[in-house]
Amino acid sequence: MSYSYNDRLKIRGGKRLNGEIRVQTSKNATLPIMSASLLAQGRVLLRDCPDIIDVENMVKILRELGAKIDRVGDDYSIDSSSILDVCLDYELCKTMRSSIFLLGSILARFKSVCLTLPGGCKIGRRPIDIHVQAFRRLKVKVIELDDFVFFNASKARAGKIKLKIPSVGATENIVQFASTLKGKTVIYNSAREPEVVDLCNFLNKMGAKIYGAGTRKITIFGVDKLKGVEYKPIADRIVLGTLLVATAICGGTIRLTNANSHQNEKLIEILSRMGCQINIKNDIIMLSRDVPLRSIPKISTGYYPQFPTDLQSIIMVLSCLANGQTEIDERIFENRFLIVDELKKMGAKIELIDNHTAIVDGVDSLKASNLKALDLRGGASLVLAGLVAQGETIIENVHYIDRGYCHIEKMLKSLGADIERI
Ligand code: EPZ
């Protein structure tokens, strides 16, 4: 880890991207899996974890709780068997929404916990009502008081839950909680994201009995105990998408390994329609782009397998440079157009209709500017815009990007981009 809070990126745009990258491990798979390792009676060995700030913060929280964590390279050994009681570091939890994913495992193991309302990117209100409702259905007592929420699971019972929307975090919390809860718990309208499936695979390897992951109905039969295992979380489909789009923007040819095309079908379809050539073989995806980009009339985000909200700002940058008009509909979060003003500084033509709809008219080029990252994915999108802009772009607040991308400048430099961290 060599990130510092005040880092900035300096990018001189105009280089084509060529080369090969192995896609990093998924942040959104690793974080709940780290949380679920609290459930193991024994040591969990997590292989190839991403070197990012969110993982570093999760490790800090787990250590604060008393877990013994050793790191060798990118492998983490987590032994939480000696933790007797929990006391969460509220300041750390506030910096990271992923602390909400600790709820399921902590409640399962220690029966009660007090959380502060979690922090995260400024992409929307991000309430936790669905989590709370789901736990209440399992007879967990929940008391909300100002910024704090108390949970007590001493009288919890397995049962049936119907989520009002397929929340990723709520599904992951209930799956963790119900894994060791006596009886049969069923989650209807569960999230189907690959990261949810990966968490369930991890828990099943530990001895859990979870069925239906990746469908709209997950059934969990509680077991008495879970054992320590070795596990490697899946590759990061959002980083994969970011690198494909970066090459589509700059032109050139990229070869991604550790790349799952099935988890990215919607993006691959859109990139092909926009003029990219894509070849897939096993876990390798190759993309090249030599012809001008064609716009797509409408791109809407949605729950998996629809187009991911986490790639919405990334595809917006590509649309800014395509021939024609694109309507971008953000259907998951209510404040995920944070980059629009920054892109406009670069000469992009974007009209915000409301919090959920933006109309993008393609322009021939973008010009360099001094920019501020305001959230993780939006920050990465600005980097992509800088790669193609004429002149020198400076990006501040790189710490947002470092939450999810392993040394983004090193990845892009290895492909030939002119980018450095200052
Ligand atoms: C996960 O967040 C991801 N985070 C997000 O990735 C991702 O954008 C999101 O799923 C959607 O795919 C992690 O996995 C750590 P949700 P999560 O609960 O679980 C609303 C990134 O860039 N909602 O599925 O918090 C919520 O406000 C991040 O890597 C409620 O109203 O997402 C949102 O509009 C950002 N009440 C929608 O549901 C609730 O209790 C989906 O949220 C919970 C959610």
Residues whose N, C-alpha, C, O or C-beta is under 5 A from the ligand:
A	BS01	EPZ	N28 S98 R126 P127 I128 D129 I130 H131 P166 S167 V168 G169 A170 T309 D310 I332 F333 L376 R377
